[in-house]
Amino acid sequence: MRKFDLLNFAREAAAGAPDMVRRRLLTAAAASLALPGALTSGKAWGASAGAGFRVLIVGGGVGGATAAKYLKMWAPDIEVTVIERNPSFVRHYGSSEHLTGAVTMQDLTVSYDGLRARGVKIVQAQAKGLDPVKRTVTAQGPDGALVQCGYDALIVSPGVELLYDGIEGYSEQIAETSIPSGWIAGAQTALLRRQLLAMPDGGTVVIVAPPNPYRCPPGPYERSALVTEWLLEHKPKSRVVILDPKNDFVTDETMILGWNHLYGYAPPQPYAEKLDKFMVEPSKDCRIEWRREKDGGKPLSVDPSTLTVRTPSGAVKADVLNIVPPMRAANIARDFGLTNASGFCPIDRRTFASSLVPDVYVLGDASIADAMPKSGYSANTQAKACARAILCRLQGLEPPEPAWSNTCYALAGDDWGLFVADTFRIVDGKIARTNTRARYQDLDASRVQRQVAAKYLRAWMRSITADSFG
Ligand SMILES: Cc1cc2nc3c(=O)[nH]c(=O)nc-3n(C[C@H](O)[C@H](O)[C@H](O)COP(=O)(O)OP(=O)(O)OC[C@H]3O[C@@H](n4cnc5c(N)ncnc54)[C@H](O)[C@@H]3O)c2cc1C
């Protein structure tokens, strides 16, 4: 790491920048000079570090909120503003538990008061446009008024856009009225719950899983399991059919083992052979079916008037239909010029700076983070590394080599938990998984270990929410 000369760094960075930006960089640098060695000592930065430096964040979900909190914690004098279209955050993680009534929509709702108390400014508005030369973002408030926010560094963490039209016959309007997705938690999640409650016993719930890449890899299978368990108790003649354009998923073995123990599921090959000595006798009356791509389960089109999904193996008629469509980075990432042909945002792995637009950083589900899954845990750990990189830049330091982690917990039933736990570093220019030991729960885990994993899941949800928004 080179010895830093902040004022010189700021002069270099300011060269060629518009006048206003140059002034802000130099002021910020001068203020930070009052604190020599603060960063290298690893202690909290003093009150004047970064004074006048403006970080603007678009998206107050997991990535955006975590970045805002940690920037303010590490450099209290930096101006941190979050532009978020909603008045509060409805957390996606844990939202399938609303379908079974285990949590209310209120339980899923997270206030921004914790961030406000830390001095983060929250602007409720929908970001619309970016001027990367003037370094401004234009946004529209709930009253229709346009606001313009300037920045020295911009973080964009807008999550995903659900491509409803990616399945023939489906649309956003249909999702909002009759065939909810609920993969962005909110009104559609509540609608799906109401539909399940209204469904007569003996009905079929069809859950359409998405193609890769998508947010929360175990999520569609966890949702299917929780709905199956709820139906067994409340509408025992009903069943769940998963239609899938894929043949496997992360945590598939441990999830399928849970389905086997809890619902009598008979795993298909190759799972049957791999899980054989850990399984119980399958039930002839199993109420969950997973139709993979190789079983003809790929959804081809949907007829909303009859709630029927066409697949290569025939038409599947639903009484309640839940579709998780293909997805890409949220539209605002594309409108800001941050996406490539994949629909997601290429980044410098070390800092999560956009590869396409200067002084913009992209976090979370919208970014191309290679081996890291699109999860809340990932967005949280990426945000901390990014916040550190921005503060290093402000101090004229090389950001330290980042390392990230992720644990995706999932439920196969209310008290049957499982997980995948990984660590990541940059290897040959890409983010790669570095843990070599077992990533998953042991197949021979005891019942108590499964129960403990379910408890860990709920504890994790509380702690990630507190860490990101508190
Ligand atoms: C059913 C389900 C279960 C899940 N379970 C888990 C789990 O157990 N563990 C886990 O780690 N992850 C889980 N996830 C995934 C996790 O919730 C996401 O990966 C995470 O929220 C991504 O964070 P983000 O910041 O990228 O996006 P988000 O958290 O979605 O935040 C994006 C924010 O940007 C805002 N926004 C978008 N566009 C604009 C705009 N133009 N202007 C202003 N604001 C805008 C949105 O309103 C939103 O608040 C789950 C997801 C689902 C759907």
The ligand as a Gaussian input file, in Angstrom:
#p B3LYP/6-31G(d) Opt

LIG

0 1
 C      -38.780000     -14.868000      -0.904000
 C      -37.383000     -14.351000      -0.694000
 C      -36.603000     -14.851000       0.355000
 C      -35.309000     -14.399000       0.542000
 N      -34.566000     -14.916000       1.568000
 C      -33.299000     -14.522000       1.747000
 C      -32.517000     -15.067000       2.801000
 O      -32.982000     -15.911000       3.570000
 N      -31.245000     -14.638000       2.928000
 C      -30.705000     -13.704000       2.105000
 O      -29.544000     -13.342000       2.301000
 N      -31.421000     -13.162000       1.093000
 C      -32.694000     -13.547000       0.891000
 N      -33.433000     -13.000000      -0.123000
 C      -32.781000     -12.076000      -1.082000
 C      -32.592000     -10.655000      -0.550000
 O      -33.783000     -10.116000      -0.039000
 C      -32.057000      -9.755000      -1.671000
 O      -30.968000     -10.423000      -2.279000
 C      -31.586000      -8.405000      -1.129000
 O      -32.689000      -7.697000      -0.613000
 C      -30.865000      -7.616000      -2.198000
 O      -30.514000      -6.341000      -1.720000
 P      -30.435000      -5.122000      -2.769000
 O      -29.995000      -3.946000      -2.008000
 O      -29.682000      -5.557000      -3.967000
 O      -31.947000      -4.954000      -3.266000
 P      -33.254000      -4.646000      -2.406000
 O      -33.083000      -5.081000      -1.006000
 O      -34.397000      -5.174000      -3.186000
 O      -33.322000      -3.072000      -2.397000
 C      -33.544000      -2.340000      -3.562000
 C      -34.225000      -1.033000      -3.180000
 O      -34.120000      -0.118000      -4.264000
 C      -35.344000       0.578000      -4.379000
 N      -35.426000       1.111000      -5.749000
 C      -35.387000       0.427000      -6.917000
 N      -35.459000       1.267000      -7.958000
 C      -35.526000       2.514000      -7.425000
 C      -35.598000       3.813000      -8.000000
 N      -35.651000       4.010000      -9.323000
 N      -35.643000       4.876000      -7.174000
 C      -35.622000       4.712000      -5.822000
 N      -35.556000       3.502000      -5.234000
 C      -35.498000       2.421000      -6.032000
 C      -36.381000      -0.475000      -4.044000
 O      -37.620000       0.115000      -3.674000
 C      -35.710000      -1.226000      -2.899000
 O      -36.032000      -0.699000      -1.638000
 C      -34.763000     -13.414000      -0.331000
 C      -35.538000     -12.899000      -1.375000
 C      -36.844000     -13.352000      -1.566000
 C      -37.664000     -12.791000      -2.685000

